[in-house]
Amino acid sequence: MNDVKIAIVGAGFSGMGAAIKLQQNGFEDFLILDRGSDFGGTWRDNTYPGAACDVPSHLYSYSFELNPNWSRSFSKQAEIHAYINAVAEKNELHRRTKFGVEVTNAVWNETDNRWIVDITHPETGASQVRAEILIGAIGPLCEPRLPDVTGIADFEGEIFHSARWNHDVDLTGKRVAVIGTGASAIQIIPELAPKIGHMDVYQRTAPWVLPRADREYTGLEHWLFRNVPGVQRLSRTGIYLAHELVSYGLTHRPNVLRPAHAAGKANIRRGISDAVKRDKVTPKFKVGCKRILLSNTYYPALGQDNVDVITDGIDHVTPTGIVTKDGVTREVDAIVVATGFHVTDSPGFEHIVGKDGDSLAQSWAKSGMKAYKGSMIHGFPNLFLMVGPATGLGHTSMVFMIESQLNYLVDFLKTAQRNDITRTEVRAEDEKVYNKSIQKTLSTSVWENGGCASWYKDEFGNITTLWPGFTFNYRKATKNFDIAAYDTTRVTATADAKS
Ligand code: NAP
C-alpha cells in the first residue's frame, strides 16, 4: 500500500494543472496516475489526421505557462501535445507520475477518512494507493462512444474510432465510410478526401460550421510575443473577451447569434456547388445549440465528386459495407467512427465509490450528474472532480475553467490544512440550491431552446455538462473556498470530532 496525501487520476491538462498548482503551493505529497504512456490526455489520444484545437492557442494554454512560440493561431494536436510535455518536464512532473497504471476502483473508507485506490500495472500487477484527497482528472472526452449499430462488430474491413486512430492503416485509394459529422469528423474528412478513392459521410445531424480565422504567426509577431512584455497577455485577453461576447448569445439571447447563421450558410455556398448536397448539409437548428464548429476546408471536401453525404440513416452494417434505412448497400474497405464520447455516462463514474457504497454512476443514475461548483459531490468526501458537471463550455477555452477550479482546489487544501480538517463533504442542500440556479440560467439558453439533441444533455434531457454564462462568473465563484457549504471533520487532540 502506497500512502500519499493526494492522488491525482489523469495526466491531461487538468491533472497536470492540479499537480503544478499543488507544487507551487507547497503540497508536495501527491502522485499522478495515468493509464497512458505520456502526458496530454485527450491531446495524447486524439492523433487523427487534421486534429487541431478550435480555440486559439494563446488562450488554450495555461496562463502560468504562456508559450510565445505557437506557430499558428489554431494549433495542431502535435504542437499542443509537445507544449503539454514541455510544461510537464519544466515542472518535473515525471518524478511524481506513474504511467501505464489503470485505476480499477477508488473507494472512500469512512473509518480512516481515506480513498483506497485500486490500480493495476502490466508489469507490477495489482496494488493499492491510499490517499486523503482524490482528484479525479479523468476528463469528459476520454471514453470513445461507439455507435449501437447492428452488425458493426462483424465488419471485416478496417474500423476504428477517431480517438483511437490506427496509423498502420493506409487509406489511400480506399473506399471509406465516416460515421458522424461532429468536431472530430469535420477535421478528419478534409484530410482524407484528397487521398481516398471514395468517401461516404454518414450524417445524422448537419452541424453549423463557420469559417476559421486560422493563420501562421509572422516573424514579427513571434518577436513581439517573446520580447515585448505584455504583448502576449494582451493578445490573450483580446481573444478571451471576444469569445465571452458569444457566451451572452448562447446563454441569454440566442437571436444575437443570428449573423452566425448567415456566416454558416455562406460557408456552405463557398464550399459546395451542388444544390442537393448544400441542402443536405444545411443545419435545421439554431446556431450554438450543438457546439459551433470551425473549418474552411470541410465543405470543399464534401463538395468533391468522390464524396457522398448520406442522410438516410444507418440500418445495419454487413461484413463488407453499410446498409441504410432505405435498403441501399454501400460497400467500403474501412469505417472511421467519429461518434464522440461517453460524457454524461462515462464508465469511469462506475469505479468511484462514495460513503454509502454507491458509485458516482449509481448516485447520478436517478437524476443526472451534479456537483457543487463542478468540483465536490455530496456523498463523496474529499473527492475533487476536475471538469466536473456544469463546467463545460461551448464558446471558449476549457483551460480557463480548469484554472478557476485549481484556485478553488488550492484554497480548499489550504483551508483544510489551516483548520486541521481531515474530511470535507459538500452539504446536500448547498449542492441542490447551486444546481437549481444553474438549471434556471440554462432555461433561456440556446442549448435548451435551439431545437437540437446534443451530448450536452443527459438521458433525462437535462443539460448537466455546461457552464451557463460568462466564464469570469465561474472564476469569481471559485475564487475562495466557501467552507460554510461543507460538513467538515477536524482532528482534535483526542479524536476526530464533527464540526
Ligand atoms: P461529437 O461532437 O459528439 O459528434 C459525434 C457525431 O457522431 C455527431 O455528428 C453525431 O450525430 C454522430 N453520431 C453519434 N452516434 C451516431 C450514430 N449511432 N449514427 C450516426 N451518427 C452518429 O463527437 P466529436 O466530434 O468526437 O467531438 C466531441 C467533442 O470533443 C466536441 O464537442 C468538442 O468539445 C471536442 N473536440 C474538440 C475539438 C477541438 O477542436 N478543440 C476537436 C474534436 C473534438 P448527432 O449530431 O446526430 O448526434
Boltz pocket constraint, residues with backbone or C-beta under 6 A from the ligand:
constraints:
  - pocket:
      binder: B
      contacts: [[A, 52], [A, 53], [A, 54], [A, 55], [A, 141], [A, 147], [A, 148], [A, 149], [A, 162], [A, 179], [A, 180], [A, 181], [A, 182], [A, 183], [A, 184], [A, 185], [A, 202], [A, 203], [A, 204], [A, 205], [A, 291], [A, 314], [A, 338], [A, 339], [A, 340], [A, 341], [A, 393], [A, 453], [A, 454], [A, 455]]
      max_distance: 6.0
